[in-house]
Amino acid sequence: MPPAEAPPSEDESGKPKPQERVQKLRLGVRVVWWSAVVLTLCFGGVALWMGVGQRDPFALIFLVLAGCCALAGYGTLVAFRRPSAS
């Protein structure tokens, strides 16, 4: 008896199942969010180092970049939050 084949991940029209599309979307959202977090920490660290340690006025640019990345991460969470259970 041949081994049972796994059900195809696509329906007859060639489109992925809705579950798989949602999983890929959630994975993409997580990647974007973590990227924003990492960039926020990096730019914030550079701004802190330049502003406090070096007294460089260009630290403000990195502070603005860190703020933009933080807003992008927050916006990603707000835009793609899971619906409430109610």
C-alpha positions as CSV (number, residue, x, y, z in Angstrom):
1,M,0.0,0.0,0.0
2,P,1.5,3.4,-1.0
3,P,2.0,6.0,1.7
4,A,-0.9,8.5,2.1
5,E,-0.1,11.8,0.4
6,A,-0.5,15.0,2.3
7,P,-3.4,17.2,1.2
8,P,-2.3,19.9,-1.2
9,S,-1.8,23.3,0.3
10,E,-3.6,24.9,-2.6
11,D,-7.2,24.5,-3.7
12,E,-8.3,23.8,-7.2
13,S,-7.9,27.4,-8.4
14,G,-4.2,27.4,-7.3
15,K,-4.7,29.9,-4.5
16,P,-3.3,29.1,-1.0
17,K,-5.8,28.3,1.7
18,P,-7.0,31.2,3.9
19,Q,-5.3,29.7,7.0
20,E,-1.9,29.7,5.2
21,R,-2.4,33.3,4.0
22,V,-3.1,34.4,7.5
23,Q,-0.1,32.6,8.9
24,K,2.1,34.2,6.3
25,L,0.7,37.6,7.1
26,R,1.3,37.1,10.8
27,L,4.9,36.0,10.1
28,G,5.4,39.1,8.0
29,V,4.0,41.3,10.7
30,R,6.3,39.7,13.3
31,V,9.3,40.3,11.0
32,V,8.4,43.9,10.4
33,W,7.8,44.5,14.2
34,W,11.1,42.9,15.3
35,S,13.0,44.8,12.6
36,A,11.5,48.0,13.9
37,V,12.4,47.1,17.5
38,V,16.0,46.3,16.5
39,L,16.4,49.5,14.5
40,T,14.8,51.5,17.4
41,L,17.3,50.1,19.8
42,C,20.3,50.6,17.5
43,F,19.4,54.2,16.5
44,G,18.5,55.0,20.1
45,G,21.9,53.6,21.3
46,V,23.8,55.6,18.7
47,A,21.9,58.8,19.5
48,L,22.6,58.3,23.2
49,W,26.3,57.6,22.6
50,M,26.7,60.6,20.2
51,G,24.6,62.9,22.3
52,V,25.9,62.2,25.8
53,G,29.4,60.8,25.1
54,Q,30.4,62.9,22.1
55,R,28.3,66.0,22.5
56,D,27.5,65.8,18.8
57,P,24.4,67.7,17.6
58,F,23.9,65.1,14.8
59,A,22.7,62.8,17.5
60,L,19.3,64.4,17.1
61,I,19.0,62.8,13.6
62,F,19.5,59.4,15.1
63,L,17.0,60.2,17.8
64,V,14.4,61.1,15.2
65,L,15.2,57.9,13.3
66,A,14.7,55.9,16.5
67,G,11.3,57.6,17.0
68,C,10.2,56.8,13.5
69,C,11.1,53.2,13.9
70,A,9.3,53.0,17.2
71,L,6.2,54.6,15.6
72,A,6.4,52.1,12.7
73,G,6.6,49.2,15.0
74,Y,3.6,50.5,17.0
75,G,1.7,51.2,13.9
76,T,2.3,47.6,12.7
77,L,0.9,46.2,15.9
78,V,-2.2,48.5,15.8
79,A,-2.9,47.8,12.2
80,F,-2.6,44.1,12.4
81,R,-3.8,43.4,15.9
82,R,-6.0,40.3,16.4
83,P,-9.7,40.9,16.7
84,S,-11.1,40.8,20.3
85,A,-12.8,37.7,21.5
86,S,-16.0,39.5,22.2
